[in-house]
Amino acid sequence: MSEIENIIDNLLTEDQNVYGVAIIGKDGSLITQTENWDLTNDLGPINELLNQKLELGQKGITNITIQGIRYMMVENTEERKIGTNIAHKGHIIICPIPIGGTGALITYINPQVGPRDALYNIQEFAKKLTNLV
């Protein structure tokens, strides 16, 4: 098992609210993903979101669709991008790697909890990937 796969397994074990995980490299390519979540067809919008540099006060991209589910972006900073589905179909948390970078740890979060319930763990695990993607 690679170090990246080990980190994903540890994240899934440590945080039961993380239902799906994908990792994108600095070049925008998909490095790996969990079997239950296929982001292959959604890399374009995800990379657009990651590569967007916002000036102070700019909102940027206001929503993104991943696997047919539309998420409203409720937070879009260099450290994290949080989207939530208003029909209660879940949340996404995207942590750029490194902070402000173009690689990313992307997670699908349990619809029954708020995305912030998993945010700390996801950010900590994204830091562990800094030199690996």
FIBA-316106 format. One line per 5 residues: number of its first residue (from 0); their letters; for each residue x, y, z of N, C-alpha, C. Coordinates in Angstrom, 2 decimals. Atoms other than C-alpha are relative to their C-alpha. Example, Ala and Ser with C-alpha at 12.3 -4.5 7.8 and 13.67 -1.06 7.14 Angstrom:
<atoms>
0) AS) 0.89:-1.19:0.00:12.30:-4.50:7.80:0.90:1.20:0.00 | -0.82:-1.19:-0.06:13.67:-1.06:7.14:-0.77:1.09:0.73
</atoms>
This chain:
<atoms>
0) MSEIE) 0.85:-1.18:0.00:0.00:0.00:0.00:0.89:1.24:0.00 | -0.81:-1.22:0.08:1.37:3.42:-0.94:-0.28:0.90:1.21 | 0.17:-0.94:-1.12:1.81:6.20:1.59:-1.29:0.81:-0.16 | 1.23:-0.76:0.25:-1.04:8.14:-0.06:-1.23:-0.84:0.35 | 1.14:0.88:-0.32:-3.43:5.16:0.18:-0.11:-0.20:1.51
5) NIIDN) -0.02:0.15:-1.45:-2.39:4.71:3.81:-0.62:1.22:0.68 | 0.56:-1.23:-0.56:-3.25:8.35:4.57:-1.52:0.03:-0.20 | 1.45:0.04:0.27:-6.68:7.95:2.91:-0.68:-0.99:0.95 | 0.58:1.00:-0.91:-7.38:4.76:4.90:-0.09:0.53:1.43 | 0.01:-0.55:-1.36:-6.41:6.52:8.13:-1.06:1.09:0.16
10) LLTED) 1.03:-1.03:-0.05:-8.68:9.47:7.32:-1.39:-0.63:0.10 | 1.30:0.66:-0.02:-11.63:7.17:6.60:-0.26:-0.71:1.33 | 0.14:0.67:-1.30:-10.98:5.26:9.84:-0.24:1.02:1.10 | 0.07:-0.99:-1.07:-10.55:8.38:11.96:-1.29:0.83:-0.04 | 1.19:-0.86:0.10:-13.55:10.33:10.63:-1.11:-0.73:-0.75
15) QNVYG) 1.10:0.78:0.57:-16.72:8.34:10.06:-0.92:0.82:-0.90 | 0.84:-0.86:0.84:-18.36:11.35:8.36:0.57:0.22:-1.39 | -0.60:-0.09:1.33:-15.97:11.20:5.40:-0.42:-1.25:-0.77 | 0.55:1.13:0.76:-17.75:9.01:2.83:0.78:-0.29:-1.28 | -0.75:0.19:1.24:-15.56:9.53:-0.24:1.21:0.91:-0.01
20) VAIIG) -1.24:-0.77:0.03:-12.02:10.74:-0.94:0.62:-0.09:-1.39 | -0.79:-0.01:1.24:-10.08:11.77:-4.03:1.18:0.94:0.21 | -1.17:-0.87:-0.07:-6.66:13.31:-4.49:0.39:0.39:-1.42 | -0.40:-0.55:1.29:-5.68:15.56:-7.38:1.42:0.53:0.14 | -1.37:-0.47:-0.01:-2.05:16.29:-8.22:0.10:1.45:-0.42
25) KDGSL) -0.23:-1.40:0.36:-0.53:19.71:-8.85:-0.29:0.27:-1.47 | 0.25:-0.17:1.43:-0.94:19.11:-12.59:-1.48:-0.15:-0.36 | 1.43:0.11:0.25:-4.71:18.65:-12.20:-0.48:-1.40:-0.32 | 0.42:1.37:0.31:-4.70:14.90:-12.79:-0.45:-0.72:1.27 | 0.52:0.78:-1.11:-6.52:12.42:-10.59:1.07:-1.01:0.42
30) ITQTE) -1.01:0.93:-0.49:-3.98:10.54:-8.44:-0.67:-1.27:0.49 | 0.73:1.15:-0.53:-6.41:8.27:-6.62:-1.36:0.45:0.51 | 1.31:-0.28:-0.57:-9.98:8.04:-5.35:-0.54:-1.28:0.62 | 0.62:1.18:-0.58:-12.07:5.73:-3.22:-0.95:-0.61:-1.03 | 0.81:0.72:0.99:-14.07:3.11:-5.11:-1.42:0.54:-0.12
35) NWDLT) 1.39:-0.44:-0.01:-17.38:4.69:-4.16:-0.21:1.41:-0.54 | 0.12:-1.40:0.41:-16.65:8.13:-5.63:0.87:0.24:-1.22 | -0.76:-0.14:1.24:-15.62:8.72:-9.25:-0.06:1.45:-0.49 | -0.06:-1.40:0.40:-14.48:12.25:-10.06:0.57:0.20:-1.41 | -0.63:-0.07:1.32:-13.06:11.42:-13.50:-0.64:1.03:-0.92
40) NDLGP) 0.71:-0.92:0.90:-15.73:13.41:-15.36:-0.16:1.41:0.56 | 0.19:-1.30:-0.65:-15.65:16.35:-12.94:1.30:0.76:0.24 | -1.29:-0.64:-0.25:-11.96:17.28:-13.03:0.06:1.43:-0.53 | -0.02:-1.36:0.57:-12.54:20.35:-15.25:-0.47:1.05:0.99 | 0.49:-1.00:-0.96:-14.73:22.29:-12.79:0.80:0.02:1.31
45) INELL) -0.79:0.04:-1.24:-12.68:21.11:-9.79:1.31:0.75:-0.19 | -1.27:-0.70:0.26:-9.43:22.31:-11.37:-0.22:1.49:-0.21 | 0.32:-1.43:0.16:-11.08:25.60:-12.35:-0.12:0.66:1.37 | 0.16:-0.52:-1.36:-12.03:26.10:-8.70:1.36:0.11:0.70 | -1.31:0.00:-0.66:-8.52:25.19:-7.50:0.94:1.06:-0.56
50) NQKLE) -0.92:-0.94:0.65:-6.77:27.47:-10.00:-0.45:1.44:0.07 | 0.54:-1.35:-0.08:-8.97:30.49:-9.36:0.65:0.75:1.15 | -0.61:-0.83:-1.03:-7.07:33.18:-7.47:-0.93:1.18:0.27 | 0.98:-1.03:-0.35:-9.50:35.45:-5.64:0.67:1.22:0.61 | -0.41:-1.25:-0.64:-8.89:39.07:-4.80:-0.92:0.22:1.20
55) LGQKG) 0.79:-0.27:-1.19:-10.16:40.37:-1.48:-1.40:0.47:-0.39 | 1.38:-0.39:0.27:-13.95:40.61:-1.57:-0.63:-0.73:-1.17 | 0.58:0.75:1.12:-14.38:38.42:-4.67:-0.61:-1.29:0.50 | 0.66:1.24:-0.38:-16.79:35.52:-4.38:0.54:-1.19:-0.78 | -0.47:1.11:0.82:-15.45:33.43:-7.24:-1.15:-0.91:-0.42
60) ITNIT) 0.99:0.98:0.43:-17.26:30.28:-8.33:-1.01:-0.21:1.13 | 1.03:0.08:-1.04:-20.59:30.09:-6.48:-0.59:-1.40:0.15 | 0.47:1.38:-0.14:-21.47:26.45:-7.21:0.80:-0.91:-0.90 | -0.72:1.00:0.77:-19.98:23.25:-8.57:-0.83:-1.29:0.01 | 0.72:1.26:0.08:-21.52:19.99:-9.75:1.02:-1.14:-0.08
65) IQGIR) -0.86:1.18:-0.05:-19.78:16.73:-8.87:-0.89:-1.23:0.05 | 0.80:1.22:0.13:-21.26:13.38:-9.88:-1.50:0.32:-0.05 | 1.41:-0.35:0.18:-24.49:15.10:-10.81:-0.64:0.70:1.18 | 0.54:-0.70:-1.17:-24.94:16.73:-7.40:0.57:1.42:0.00 | -0.41:-1.41:0.01:-24.87:20.52:-7.30:0.24:0.48:1.42
70) YMMVE) -0.38:-0.52:-1.31:-23.08:22.10:-4.35:0.13:1.51:-0.07 | -0.16:-1.44:-0.12:-23.39:25.72:-3.34:1.27:0.24:0.81 | -1.25:-0.28:-0.71:-19.98:27.07:-2.34:-0.29:0.96:1.15 | 0.27:-0.82:-1.18:-20.34:28.38:1.21:1.29:0.61:0.56 | -1.28:-0.57:-0.40:-16.63:29.02:1.73:1.00:-0.27:-1.12
75) NTEER) -0.97:0.15:1.07:-13.88:29.62:-0.81:1.23:0.82:0.36 | -1.23:-0.68:-0.42:-10.47:30.47:0.68:1.19:-0.82:-0.50 | -1.21:0.73:0.39:-6.87:29.45:0.00:0.13:-1.31:0.78 | -0.15:1.17:-0.86:-7.09:26.95:2.88:-1.03:-1.08:-0.27 | 1.08:0.98:0.16:-10.41:25.31:2.04:-1.10:0.55:-0.88
80) KIGTN) 1.18:-0.31:0.81:-13.38:25.24:-0.28:-1.09:-0.95:0.47 | 1.08:0.83:-0.55:-16.64:24.02:1.22:-1.26:0.23:-0.82 | 1.25:-0.06:0.74:-19.74:23.20:-0.77:-1.04:-0.84:0.70 | 1.08:0.76:-0.61:-23.12:22.04:0.47:-1.15:-0.11:-0.98 | 1.15:0.21:0.86:-26.10:20.58:-1.34:-1.25:0.38:0.77
85) IAHKG) 1.16:-0.51:-0.74:-29.30:22.40:-0.39:-1.14:-1.02:0.09 | 1.01:1.07:-0.09:-31.38:19.22:-0.99:0.47:-1.12:0.94 | -0.51:0.93:-1.02:-29.42:17.48:1.82:0.61:-1.28:-0.59 | -0.66:1.16:0.61:-27.40:15.21:-0.49:1.48:-0.05:0.36 | -1.38:0.05:-0.46:-24.12:15.92:1.29:0.77:1.29:-0.19
90) HIIIC) -0.90:-1.16:0.06:-21.20:18.30:1.38:1.32:-0.44:-0.61 | -1.36:0.27:0.44:-17.77:18.56:-0.19:0.94:0.97:0.73 | -1.07:-0.84:-0.53:-14.60:19.85:1.39:1.21:-0.25:-0.87 | -1.20:0.08:0.85:-11.66:20.60:-0.88:1.10:0.77:0.71 | -1.15:-0.65:-0.64:-8.32:21.32:0.80:1.15:0.02:-1.00
95) PIPIG) -1.13:-0.09:0.92:-5.69:22.62:-1.63:1.30:-0.46:0.67 | -1.29:0.50:-0.47:-2.25:21.01:-1.29:1.09:0.59:-0.89 | 0.02:-0.55:-1.35:-0.17:22.80:-0.23:-1.03:1.12:0.08 | 1.00:-1.07:-0.13:-2.38:25.59:1.14:0.20:1.02:-1.12 | -0.07:-0.92:1.12:-3.17:27.78:-1.84:0.52:-0.64:-1.28
100) GTGAL) -0.56:0.70:1.16:-1.74:25.16:-4.21:-1.06:-0.53:-0.93 | 0.93:0.51:1.01:-3.28:23.38:-7.18:-0.27:-1.49:0.13 | 0.36:1.37:-0.34:-3.19:19.84:-5.82:-1.10:0.07:1.04 | 1.08:-0.09:-0.98:-6.07:18.88:-3.51:-0.41:-1.35:0.56 | 0.71:1.10:-0.64:-7.62:16.48:-1.05:-1.47:0.38:-0.08
105) ITYIN) 1.43:-0.28:0.20:-11.30:16.29:-1.98:-0.80:-1.06:0.74 | 0.78:0.96:-0.79:-13.83:14.71:0.37:-1.49:0.24:-0.15 | 1.47:-0.04:-0.03:-17.52:13.90:0.30:-0.41:-0.29:1.43 | 0.35:0.06:-1.42:-19.12:14.41:3.71:-1.46:-0.45:0.19 | 1.30:0.50:-0.42:-22.08:12.65:5.33:-1.06:1.11:-0.03
110) PQVGP) 1.06:-1.03:0.06:-25.32:14.57:4.54:-0.63:0.29:1.36 | 0.67:-0.16:-1.30:-26.49:14.10:8.16:0.74:0.94:0.95 | -0.76:-0.89:-0.88:-23.76:16.33:9.64:0.37:1.27:-0.76 | -0.49:-1.22:0.64:-22.46:19.81:8.97:1.41:-0.24:-0.50 | -1.34:0.23:0.53:-19.31:20.00:6.87:1.11:0.36:0.99
115) RDALY) -1.03:-0.40:-0.96:-17.43:21.70:9.70:0.32:-1.11:1.00 | -0.25:1.11:-0.92:-17.76:18.51:11.78:1.23:-0.80:-0.42 | -1.14:0.77:0.51:-15.10:16.92:9.57:1.17:0.89:-0.43 | -0.98:-0.92:0.59:-13.14:20.03:8.56:1.39:-0.12:0.61 | -1.32:0.03:-0.64:-10.33:19.85:11.13:0.78:-1.23:-0.45
120) NIQEF) -0.68:1.23:0.40:-9.49:16.21:10.35:0.47:0.06:-1.44 | -0.34:-0.05:1.42:-9.53:16.81:6.61:1.19:0.94:-0.23 | -1.12:-0.93:0.16:-7.22:19.82:6.88:1.30:-0.61:0.53 | -1.20:0.63:-0.55:-4.80:17.85:9.07:0.53:-1.07:-0.95 | -0.43:1.04:0.91:-4.72:14.96:6.60:0.53:0.60:-1.32
125) AKKLT) -0.51:-0.67:1.19:-4.23:17.37:3.68:1.46:0.43:0.22 | -1.38:-0.41:-0.32:-1.08:18.66:5.42:0.96:-1.19:-0.16 | -0.84:1.19:0.10:0.25:15.07:5.52:0.33:-0.35:-1.45 | -0.21:0.28:1.43:-0.01:14.95:1.71:0.91:1.01:-0.69 | -0.71:-1.12:0.62:2.01:18.13:1.11:1.17:-0.42:-0.88
130) NLV) -1.17:0.37:0.80:5.18:16.43:-0.13:-0.24:-1.24:-0.87 | 0.30:1.23:0.72:3.40:13.49:-1.77:-0.74:0.22:-1.32 | 0.75:-0.24:1.26:1.29:15.13:-4.52:0.61:1.14:-0.79
</atoms>
